[in-house]
Each structure stands twice: as C-alpha cells, then as structure tokens.
Amino acid sequence: MTAQVEVEGRRIELSNPDKVLYPDDGYRKWDVVEYFRSVAAVLVAHARGKPMTLRRFPDGIGSAGFFQKEASNHFPDWVRVAAVPQRGAPGAVHHVVVDDAATLLYLAGQACLEFHIGLSAVDDLDRPVLAVLDLDPPDGVEPAGLRDVVRLGCERFRDAGLSPHVQATGGRGFHIAAPLRGDRGFDEVRAAIRELAEAMARDEPDRLTVEQRKDKRGDRIFLDTNRNAYGQTMIAPYSLRARPGAPAATPLDLDELGRVTPQSYGLANMARRLAQKDDPWADLEDARSGSDFPHPGKSG
C-alpha cells in the first residue's frame, strides 16, 4: 500500500503509510508525516543550512533503529546534500541538509523520527552558530529541581553576554542554547561553555556535575558540554523523539518553564500549541547579531 503527499509542488510517494511506528500509542507513519507537515515551517527555519544526522526506525520504536549520517543513494536528487570533511580521518560524510518542507516530509516517509542538527552551517563548518548546554538528570530528579537548574543556567548565560534559549528535549532534560555570531571556532566555544558549566558545578557540587563517567555522577544533574564540538549535533527544535508517547523537542519561553516537563509536548498536542503560540526561538537570528561567547577565562 502506498499514499502520496504533496508539498511545495513536489509529490512524495509514501510506502506503508499505515505501518505503526509507535506501537504503544498506535501512531502510524502517516501520523508522523502529518506531524512533520504541521511543524515544517518552524523546524525548517532552525534546520536550514545545517548538516543533519537522521535517526530512522523502519520497523518502529519497538525495534532497533539506526543513526544515518551519509545520505542514501536512493534519495531524490532534489534533496540537498553537503560534504562535511571528517577530522582525523580521510574523506567526507555527505549529510542531508533540510532546507525545505519537501525534504523534511520525504525523510519522515523514510521513517526518520529524530532529526539532529549540527551547531554550525555547511558554508562555515568550523565556526558554530549555536552554543548548547545539555542538562541531563539522573532518574529520580524532581521536575522542580531540574527547572531551578535551567533558570540558573540561563542566568549564567546572560552573565556571559549570551541570549539563553530553552528547549525541552523530549527526552530526559532540557537544553539551554545561545546563538553565536559564528566568528569563533569550536574549540574556543567549547572551552568557554565548559568553564561556565564547571563554575556552576563548583557552586552547587551536591546537585550538579561535569563528570563524564556515569558511575561518578551519583544523583547529580550532568551539565553536558560535549555537543559543542566539530561534527556533534543537538536534537532539532520540533523533532519527534523515538520514545513512547511520541514527545518532541520543544522551544520554550522561560515564563512557561514552571508548568512543563521535558516531554510535555509532542505529536498529540504540538499543532495545537503552535496554533496558539509563536515559536519562542523565532528571534534566534536577530539575537545572534548581538550575542557571543567570551574568551576562556572570562565566563565567571
């Protein structure tokens, strides 16, 4: 069985539209494609021009999916692909770039549930345009405590001259992201955000940690700065997650933080949210022009 999806003048063939991809919830491939149609404008706005890593689940989330960096040979020739040189290895990886809704829906039809974007643009891969602090809580952390850490992180970002933007990841925690002008390399940005995170952990050592090894974190929230490196990614705003309930990564206004969890929004209610509320990250490009990370040693 097949179906067709029309978007932006392109007709996309959708195989097995009734295939269930979220077995606990009964969500089919068709439901996933329609979800991504509903968020295409805002998701593409944040993904445009950035290398994409796909996480695909052809047999649904009840079975093993896979991450895909190299674009498949069978992808249509109108899907943009960009060569990303590998560091420490010969050759390049040819990543998909989601510049339009047609590409997004085509990939959703390929059972891509998660879209992970690079932090730099394909036209300047060495200089990130986003800095990200990933708050990764262990089991048992109360939402109120996690929200307090988000607020603390936002204060530290502002003290460092950055414009913090919060995202519920659709997983366990939150991201605090900040737009950058793109005039510094990954190593410098990563060193600065690492220093910011270390300062937070020093101030609250019983609650926060930058320890890489899980067995040394205890019940503390991990302040993960590892995404701020060449070739690393973050979950794209409005991407679904391969978790029961089909939650989605959701940009938030800070004043709504007190009533949400990392999985408050997703396939079931995102369209309603977007009908009632503008994208809280819509100002990201404007904020970029006046925002930048300090040199290491100046972040507090």
DOVEXVEX-46786 format. One record per residue (C-alpha): residue number from 1; residue in three letters; x, y, z. Coordinates in nm, 2 decimals. Layout:
% DOVEXVEX-46786
+-----+-----+--------+--------+--------+
:   n : res :     xx :     yy :     zz :
+-----+-----+--------+--------+--------+
: NUM : Ala :      X :      Y :      Z :
...
+-----+-----+--------+--------+--------+
***
This chain:
% DOVEXVEX-46786
+-----+-----+--------+--------+--------+
:   n : res :     xx :     yy :     zz :
+-----+-----+--------+--------+--------+
:   1 : Met :   0.00 :   0.00 :   0.00 :
:   2 : Thr :   0.12 :   0.35 :  -0.08 :
:   3 : Ala :   0.00 :   0.70 :  -0.05 :
:   4 : Gln :   0.11 :   1.04 :  -0.19 :
:   5 : Val :   0.19 :   1.35 :  -0.01 :
:   6 : Glu :   0.20 :   1.68 :  -0.20 :
:   7 : Val :   0.41 :   1.97 :  -0.06 :
:   8 : Glu :   0.58 :   2.27 :  -0.22 :
:   9 : Gly :   0.49 :   2.14 :  -0.57 :
:  10 : Arg :   0.65 :   1.80 :  -0.51 :
:  11 : Arg :   0.47 :   1.47 :  -0.49 :
:  12 : Ile :   0.62 :   1.23 :  -0.24 :
:  13 : Glu :   0.54 :   0.86 :  -0.26 :
:  14 : Leu :   0.48 :   0.72 :   0.09 :
:  15 : Ser :   0.51 :   0.35 :   0.13 :
:  16 : Asn :   0.33 :   0.16 :   0.40 :
:  17 : Pro :   0.15 :   0.47 :   0.54 :
:  18 : Asp :  -0.04 :   0.26 :   0.80 :
:  19 : Lys :   0.28 :   0.10 :   0.94 :
:  20 : Val :   0.28 :   0.15 :   1.31 :
:  21 : Leu :   0.59 :   0.33 :   1.43 :
:  22 : Tyr :   0.49 :   0.40 :   1.79 :
:  23 : Pro :   0.33 :   0.07 :   1.90 :
:  24 : Asp :   0.23 :   0.18 :   2.25 :
:  25 : Asp :   0.03 :   0.47 :   2.10 :
:  26 : Gly :  -0.08 :   0.34 :   1.77 :
:  27 : Tyr :   0.08 :   0.62 :   1.57 :
:  28 : Arg :   0.14 :   0.53 :   1.21 :
:  29 : Lys :   0.39 :   0.65 :   0.95 :
:  30 : Trp :   0.11 :   0.87 :   0.81 :
:  31 : Asp :   0.06 :   1.03 :   1.15 :
:  32 : Val :   0.43 :   1.10 :   1.17 :
:  33 : Val :   0.44 :   1.26 :   0.83 :
:  34 : Glu :   0.14 :   1.47 :   0.91 :
:  35 : Tyr :   0.30 :   1.58 :   1.23 :
:  36 : Phe :   0.61 :   1.70 :   1.05 :
:  37 : Arg :   0.39 :   1.87 :   0.80 :
:  38 : Ser :   0.23 :   2.06 :   1.09 :
:  39 : Val :   0.57 :   2.18 :   1.22 :
:  40 : Ala :   0.76 :   2.21 :   0.89 :
:  41 : Ala :   0.77 :   2.59 :   0.89 :
:  42 : Val :   0.93 :   2.62 :   1.23 :
:  43 : Leu :   1.15 :   2.31 :   1.21 :
:  44 : Val :   1.30 :   2.40 :   0.87 :
:  45 : Ala :   1.37 :   2.76 :   1.00 :
:  46 : His :   1.60 :   2.61 :   1.26 :
:  47 : Ala :   1.75 :   2.33 :   1.04 :
:  48 : Arg :   1.81 :   2.53 :   0.72 :
:  49 : Gly :   2.17 :   2.53 :   0.61 :
:  50 : Lys :   2.30 :   2.29 :   0.88 :
:  51 : Pro :   2.42 :   1.93 :   0.83 :
:  52 : Met :   2.17 :   1.68 :   0.95 :
:  53 : Thr :   2.20 :   1.34 :   1.12 :
:  54 : Leu :   1.90 :   1.12 :   1.08 :
:  55 : Arg :   1.77 :   0.86 :   1.33 :
:  56 : Arg :   1.54 :   0.62 :   1.14 :
:  57 : Phe :   1.31 :   0.35 :   1.27 :
:  58 : Pro :   1.18 :   0.15 :   0.97 :
:  59 : Asp :   1.02 :  -0.11 :   1.20 :
:  60 : Gly :   0.90 :   0.14 :   1.46 :
:  61 : Ile :   1.05 :   0.23 :   1.80 :
:  62 : Gly :   0.98 :  -0.12 :   1.93 :
:  63 : Ser :   1.29 :  -0.24 :   1.74 :
:  64 : Ala :   1.64 :  -0.11 :   1.69 :
:  65 : Gly :   1.66 :   0.20 :   1.48 :
:  66 : Phe :   1.98 :   0.35 :   1.34 :
:  67 : Phe :   2.16 :   0.68 :   1.31 :
:  68 : Gln :   2.24 :   0.78 :   0.95 :
:  69 : Lys :   2.49 :   1.05 :   0.85 :
:  70 : Glu :   2.57 :   0.95 :   0.49 :
:  71 : Ala :   2.28 :   1.03 :   0.26 :
:  72 : Ser :   2.14 :   0.73 :   0.09 :
:  73 : Asn :   2.20 :   0.69 :  -0.29 :
:  74 : His :   1.82 :   0.65 :  -0.34 :
:  75 : Phe :   1.73 :   0.99 :  -0.20 :
:  76 : Pro :   1.59 :   1.21 :  -0.47 :
:  77 : Asp :   1.83 :   1.45 :  -0.65 :
:  78 : Trp :   1.63 :   1.75 :  -0.52 :
:  79 : Val :   1.73 :   1.66 :  -0.16 :
:  80 : Arg :   2.03 :   1.88 :  -0.08 :
:  81 : Val :   2.34 :   1.70 :   0.03 :
:  82 : Ala :   2.66 :   1.87 :   0.17 :
:  83 : Ala :   3.00 :   1.72 :   0.21 :
:  84 : Val :   3.14 :   1.75 :   0.56 :
:  85 : Pro :   3.51 :   1.67 :   0.59 :
:  86 : Gln :   3.60 :   1.43 :   0.87 :
:  87 : Arg :   3.85 :   1.54 :   1.13 :
:  88 : Gly :   4.12 :   1.28 :   1.19 :
:  89 : Ala :   4.01 :   1.07 :   0.90 :
:  90 : Pro :   4.02 :   1.09 :   0.53 :
:  91 : Gly :   3.73 :   1.18 :   0.31 :
:  92 : Ala :   3.39 :   1.35 :   0.39 :
:  93 : Val :   3.05 :   1.25 :   0.51 :
:  94 : His :   2.76 :   1.36 :   0.28 :
:  95 : His :   2.49 :   1.49 :   0.51 :
:  96 : Val :   2.14 :   1.58 :   0.41 :
:  97 : Val :   2.05 :   1.94 :   0.46 :
:  98 : Val :   1.68 :   2.01 :   0.54 :
:  99 : Asp :   1.62 :   2.33 :   0.36 :
: 100 : Asp :   1.25 :   2.29 :   0.28 :
: 101 : Ala :   0.94 :   2.11 :   0.39 :
: 102 : Ala :   0.95 :   1.87 :   0.09 :
: 103 : Thr :   1.28 :   1.73 :   0.22 :
: 104 : Leu :   1.15 :   1.71 :   0.57 :
: 105 : Leu :   0.84 :   1.51 :   0.47 :
: 106 : Tyr :   1.03 :   1.29 :   0.23 :
: 107 : Leu :   1.27 :   1.19 :   0.52 :
: 108 : Ala :   0.97 :   1.14 :   0.76 :
: 109 : Gly :   0.84 :   0.90 :   0.50 :
: 110 : Gln :   1.17 :   0.71 :   0.52 :
: 111 : Ala :   1.08 :   0.65 :   0.89 :
: 112 : Cys :   1.31 :   0.93 :   1.02 :
: 113 : Leu :   1.16 :   1.02 :   1.36 :
: 114 : Glu :   1.45 :   1.22 :   1.50 :
: 115 : Phe :   1.64 :   1.50 :   1.32 :
: 116 : His :   1.97 :   1.60 :   1.48 :
: 117 : Ile :   2.13 :   1.92 :   1.35 :
: 118 : Gly :   2.49 :   2.04 :   1.36 :
: 119 : Leu :   2.58 :   2.35 :   1.55 :
: 120 : Ser :   2.75 :   2.52 :   1.25 :
: 121 : Ala :   2.63 :   2.59 :   0.90 :
: 122 : Val :   2.75 :   2.39 :   0.60 :
: 123 : Asp :   2.90 :   2.71 :   0.45 :
: 124 : Asp :   3.13 :   2.75 :   0.75 :
: 125 : Leu :   3.16 :   2.42 :   0.93 :
: 126 : Asp :   3.44 :   2.52 :   1.17 :
: 127 : Arg :   3.25 :   2.80 :   1.34 :
: 128 : Pro :   2.94 :   2.72 :   1.55 :
: 129 : Val :   2.64 :   2.95 :   1.53 :
: 130 : Leu :   2.49 :   2.79 :   1.85 :
: 131 : Ala :   2.63 :   2.70 :   2.19 :
: 132 : Val :   2.45 :   2.44 :   2.39 :
: 133 : Leu :   2.44 :   2.32 :   2.75 :
: 134 : Asp :   2.26 :   1.99 :   2.79 :
: 135 : Leu :   2.11 :   1.93 :   3.13 :
: 136 : Asp :   2.09 :   1.55 :   3.17 :
: 137 : Pro :   1.93 :   1.45 :   3.50 :
: 138 : Pro :   1.96 :   1.10 :   3.66 :
: 139 : Asp :   1.65 :   0.90 :   3.75 :
: 140 : Gly :   1.45 :   1.05 :   4.04 :
: 141 : Val :   1.53 :   1.42 :   4.00 :
: 142 : Glu :   1.21 :   1.62 :   4.06 :
: 143 : Pro :   1.09 :   1.85 :   3.78 :
: 144 : Ala :   1.11 :   2.15 :   4.02 :
: 145 : Gly :   1.47 :   2.09 :   4.09 :
: 146 : Leu :   1.55 :   2.05 :   3.72 :
: 147 : Arg :   1.37 :   2.37 :   3.64 :
: 148 : Asp :   1.58 :   2.56 :   3.90 :
: 149 : Val :   1.89 :   2.44 :   3.73 :
: 150 : Val :   1.76 :   2.56 :   3.39 :
: 151 : Arg :   1.70 :   2.91 :   3.55 :
: 152 : Leu :   2.04 :   2.91 :   3.70 :
: 153 : Gly :   2.20 :   2.82 :   3.37 :
: 154 : Cys :   2.01 :   3.09 :   3.19 :
: 155 : Glu :   2.14 :   3.35 :   3.45 :
: 156 : Arg :   2.50 :   3.23 :   3.38 :
: 157 : Phe :   2.45 :   3.25 :   3.01 :
: 158 : Arg :   2.32 :   3.61 :   3.04 :
: 159 : Asp :   2.61 :   3.70 :   3.27 :
: 160 : Ala :   2.84 :   3.57 :   3.00 :
: 161 : Gly :   2.68 :   3.80 :   2.74 :
: 162 : Leu :   2.47 :   3.54 :   2.58 :
: 163 : Ser :   2.10 :   3.52 :   2.50 :
: 164 : Pro :   1.97 :   3.19 :   2.65 :
: 165 : His :   1.70 :   3.00 :   2.47 :
: 166 : Val :   1.55 :   2.70 :   2.65 :
: 167 : Gln :   1.43 :   2.37 :   2.49 :
: 168 : Ala :   1.25 :   2.08 :   2.64 :
: 169 : Thr :   1.44 :   1.79 :   2.47 :
: 170 : Gly :   1.15 :   1.55 :   2.45 :
: 171 : Gly :   1.38 :   1.31 :   2.64 :
: 172 : Arg :   1.51 :   1.34 :   3.00 :
: 173 : Gly :   1.61 :   1.70 :   3.03 :
: 174 : Phe :   1.65 :   2.05 :   2.88 :
: 175 : His :   1.88 :   2.23 :   2.65 :
: 176 : Ile :   2.00 :   2.59 :   2.71 :
: 177 : Ala :   2.11 :   2.72 :   2.38 :
: 178 : Ala :   2.25 :   3.05 :   2.27 :
: 179 : Pro :   2.30 :   3.20 :   1.92 :
: 180 : Leu :   2.66 :   3.29 :   1.83 :
: 181 : Arg :   2.79 :   3.53 :   1.56 :
: 182 : Gly :   2.99 :   3.25 :   1.42 :
: 183 : Asp :   3.33 :   3.42 :   1.44 :
: 184 : Arg :   3.50 :   3.17 :   1.68 :
: 185 : Gly :   3.60 :   2.81 :   1.64 :
: 186 : Phe :   3.45 :   2.51 :   1.81 :
: 187 : Asp :   3.75 :   2.46 :   2.04 :
: 188 : Glu :   3.72 :   2.81 :   2.18 :
: 189 : Val :   3.35 :   2.79 :   2.22 :
: 190 : Arg :   3.36 :   2.45 :   2.38 :
: 191 : Ala :   3.63 :   2.57 :   2.63 :
: 192 : Ala :   3.42 :   2.87 :   2.73 :
: 193 : Ile :   3.10 :   2.68 :   2.78 :
: 194 : Arg :   3.29 :   2.41 :   2.97 :
: 195 : Glu :   3.42 :   2.67 :   3.20 :
: 196 : Leu :   3.07 :   2.81 :   3.26 :
: 197 : Ala :   2.95 :   2.46 :   3.34 :
: 198 : Glu :   3.24 :   2.40 :   3.58 :
: 199 : Ala :   3.16 :   2.72 :   3.76 :
: 200 : Met :   2.80 :   2.61 :   3.81 :
: 201 : Ala :   2.91 :   2.27 :   3.94 :
: 202 : Arg :   3.16 :   2.43 :   4.18 :
: 203 : Asp :   2.89 :   2.65 :   4.32 :
: 204 : Glu :   2.65 :   2.36 :   4.37 :
: 205 : Pro :   2.86 :   2.04 :   4.39 :
: 206 : Asp :   2.59 :   1.84 :   4.56 :
: 207 : Arg :   2.34 :   1.89 :   4.28 :
: 208 : Leu :   2.55 :   1.95 :   3.96 :
: 209 : Thr :   2.84 :   1.78 :   3.80 :
: 210 : Val :   3.05 :   1.79 :   3.48 :
: 211 : Glu :   3.18 :   1.44 :   3.54 :
: 212 : Gln :   3.19 :   1.24 :   3.22 :
: 213 : Arg :   3.17 :   0.90 :   3.38 :
: 214 : Lys :   2.82 :   0.80 :   3.48 :
: 215 : Asp :   2.94 :   0.59 :   3.77 :
: 216 : Lys :   3.09 :   0.90 :   3.93 :
: 217 : Arg :   2.79 :   1.14 :   3.89 :
: 218 : Gly :   2.58 :   0.99 :   4.16 :
: 219 : Asp :   2.24 :   1.16 :   4.18 :
: 220 : Arg :   2.36 :   1.49 :   4.04 :
: 221 : Ile :   2.25 :   1.65 :   3.72 :
: 222 : Phe :   2.51 :   1.62 :   3.45 :
: 223 : Leu :   2.60 :   1.95 :   3.27 :
: 224 : Asp :   2.70 :   1.81 :   2.93 :
: 225 : Thr :   2.90 :   2.04 :   2.71 :
: 226 : Asn :   3.01 :   1.77 :   2.47 :
: 227 : Arg :   2.78 :   1.88 :   2.19 :
: 228 : Asn :   3.00 :   2.19 :   2.13 :
: 229 : Ala :   3.24 :   2.01 :   1.91 :
: 230 : Tyr :   3.30 :   1.97 :   1.54 :
: 231 : Gly :   3.07 :   1.71 :   1.40 :
: 232 : Gln :   2.85 :   1.69 :   1.70 :
: 233 : Thr :   2.47 :   1.76 :   1.70 :
: 234 : Met :   2.17 :   1.85 :   1.90 :
: 235 : Ile :   1.81 :   1.74 :   1.86 :
: 236 : Ala :   1.64 :   1.98 :   1.62 :
: 237 : Pro :   1.36 :   2.20 :   1.76 :
: 238 : Tyr :   1.03 :   2.04 :   1.70 :
: 239 : Ser :   1.18 :   1.70 :   1.61 :
: 240 : Leu :   0.99 :   1.40 :   1.74 :
: 241 : Arg :   1.17 :   1.16 :   1.97 :
: 242 : Ala :   1.17 :   0.78 :   1.95 :
: 243 : Arg :   1.01 :   0.74 :   2.29 :
: 244 : Pro :   0.66 :   0.62 :   2.39 :
: 245 : Gly :   0.41 :   0.89 :   2.36 :
: 246 : Ala :   0.59 :   1.05 :   2.06 :
: 247 : Pro :   0.72 :   1.35 :   2.26 :
: 248 : Ala :   0.90 :   1.63 :   2.07 :
: 249 : Ala :   1.18 :   1.87 :   2.13 :
: 250 : Thr :   1.01 :   2.20 :   2.22 :
: 251 : Pro :   1.14 :   2.55 :   2.24 :
: 252 : Leu :   1.00 :   2.73 :   2.55 :
: 253 : Asp :   0.96 :   3.08 :   2.69 :
: 254 : Leu :   1.12 :   3.09 :   3.03 :
: 255 : Asp :   0.80 :   3.21 :   3.19 :
: 256 : Glu :   0.63 :   2.88 :   3.09 :
: 257 : Leu :   0.91 :   2.67 :   3.24 :
: 258 : Gly :   0.73 :   2.62 :   3.57 :
: 259 : Arg :   0.44 :   2.42 :   3.41 :
: 260 : Val :   0.62 :   2.19 :   3.17 :
: 261 : Thr :   0.84 :   1.88 :   3.18 :
: 262 : Pro :   1.09 :   1.76 :   2.92 :
: 263 : Gln :   0.81 :   1.57 :   2.75 :
: 264 : Ser :   0.51 :   1.80 :   2.78 :
: 265 : Tyr :   0.46 :   1.84 :   2.40 :
: 266 : Gly :   0.47 :   1.61 :   2.10 :
: 267 : Leu :   0.27 :   1.45 :   1.82 :
: 268 : Ala :  -0.06 :   1.47 :   2.02 :
: 269 : Asn :  -0.06 :   1.84 :   2.10 :
: 270 : Met :   0.22 :   2.03 :   1.92 :
: 271 : Ala :  -0.01 :   2.15 :   1.64 :
: 272 : Arg :  -0.25 :   2.30 :   1.90 :
: 273 : Arg :   0.05 :   2.47 :   2.07 :
: 274 : Leu :   0.17 :   2.62 :   1.75 :
: 275 : Ala :  -0.18 :   2.74 :   1.66 :
: 276 : Gln :  -0.19 :   2.93 :   1.99 :
: 277 : Lys :   0.17 :   3.04 :   2.04 :
: 278 : Asp :   0.45 :   3.17 :   1.82 :
: 279 : Asp :   0.78 :   2.98 :   1.81 :
: 280 : Pro :   0.98 :   3.10 :   2.12 :
: 281 : Trp :   1.30 :   3.07 :   1.92 :
: 282 : Ala :   1.18 :   3.28 :   1.63 :
: 283 : Asp :   1.42 :   3.56 :   1.74 :
: 284 : Leu :   1.73 :   3.34 :   1.72 :
: 285 : Glu :   1.87 :   3.50 :   1.41 :
: 286 : Asp :   1.81 :   3.85 :   1.55 :
: 287 : Ala :   1.97 :   3.75 :   1.88 :
: 288 : Arg :   2.27 :   3.61 :   1.70 :
: 289 : Ser :   2.40 :   3.95 :   1.59 :
: 290 : Gly :   2.45 :   4.07 :   1.94 :
: 291 : Ser :   2.55 :   3.75 :   2.11 :
: 292 : Asp :   2.88 :   3.58 :   2.15 :
: 293 : Phe :   3.07 :   3.36 :   2.39 :
: 294 : Pro :   3.35 :   3.52 :   2.60 :
: 295 : His :   3.71 :   3.40 :   2.56 :
: 296 : Pro :   3.80 :   3.13 :   2.81 :
: 297 : Gly :   3.88 :   3.29 :   3.15 :
: 298 : Lys :   3.60 :   3.55 :   3.12 :
: 299 : Ser :   3.29 :   3.34 :   3.18 :
: 300 : Gly :   3.29 :   3.36 :   3.56 :
+-----+-----+--------+--------+--------+
***
